[in-house]
């Protein structure tokens, strides 16, 4: 199981504004700022997001590498996929594909995909046989 990831972004404040609008739709509502001076030499400052007592999605300032990362985020319903997609577009994201069944994977795989402000591919995913309330 994945514990956390660092996503390097070109403008951390701009990305914070984007993710603060999108992630809460998916229930990712906890926030934490980590001062890199508290870590070993050279540790970056981090802006973290999480849920249920865990911080797992972190942003750090640097050179973005959008072709290197695709992030699939769990949604609890098809409606949540649609809401996250709409929030991402309203926050300045660019559509890759609108909400719908991803038949090439499974007829029950419902998702939407956008690019964030640095061009990272974000997929909001509801798999009825794995996700849900």
N, C-alpha and C positions, 0 to 999 in steps of 0.2 A: 504494500500500500504506500502511496506517495505521502510524504510528510509535509513538504513545502517546496515552493519554487521561487526563484528570483527572476523577475522580468526586467531587463535593462531597457530603460526608456530615455528618449532624448530630452524631455522636459518633464521632470517628475511632478511639478505642480499642475501642469496641464493634464497629465495622465491621472493624477489623483482626482481631479474634477470629473474626468470621464468615469473612472471606476467607482467613485462615490455615488454616481447616478445609476450605474448598471448592476453592480454586485448586490446591493440590498434587495433587488427584485428576486434574486436567487437565495435569499436568506443569509447572505454573507454580510453581516452588519457590524462585527467587531472591528475596531481600528486600533493600531498601535504604531508609534514612531520609535524607531531604534536609532540611537545616536552611535554612529560608527566608532566614536572615541571610546565607547565602553567595551569594544572588542579588541582583538589583536591589531597590531600596526597594519594600516591599509584597509581595514574593514570599512565597507561603505555604510553610509546612512541608509536606512531602509524605512519604507512606508508599508505597513502590513495591514492585511485584511484577513478576517477569519469568521468562524462561527462555532457555536457549541464549545467554547472554551479553548479553541485551537486557532492559532495564527498560521496560515499556510500559503497565502498569496502575497508576495512581497514585491515592491517596486524599488528600483535603484536607478540613480542617474548614470548615464553613460551613452555609449553608441549602440543604438538599437540594431537588432539582427532579425527582422521580421520573417525572413525566409527560413530561419532556423527553428521556429517554434509554432506549433499549433496547440491551442488550449481548448479542451472540451470541458465545459462546466455543467454540472448536473442540475436539471430542472425537475420539479416534482409533478409536473403535468404539462400537457400541450399548451394550456393557457399561460403557464409560466414561461415557456419557450417564447411564445408570442409577446409577452410583456417585456422580457429581457431584450428581445430583438428590437422592439419599439423604443425602449429606453436607450439602447446603444445607438440607434440611428438619431434619436433626438439629441444625444450627447455629442454628435459629430462623427460617429462611426460610419463606415461605408459597407453597403450590403454586398455579400458574396452570394448567398442564396436565401430566399425568404423561408419562413416557417413551412414545414411540410414533411410528409413521410419520406424517408430516405430508403427507397425501395431497393437500391443497390446493396444495402446492408441487411435490412429486414423490414417487413411492412409495419412493424411496431416501433421502429426507430424513427422518432419525430425530432426534428432539429431545425435550427436556423443558424446561419453563419454570417459573421461580419468581420471587418477589419477595424481594429482600434486606431487611435490617432497616430501611432507609429507604424501601422500596417500589419500588426500581428493578427493572425487568424484566430478568432474566438468562435467557438461553436457552443450553442446552448442546446443541451441534449436531454430528451426524455425517452427513456427505454422502459416501457410499461412493465416488462418482466424483471427489471433490475431496480428501477427508481420508483419513487412515489411515496405517498403518505403511509 
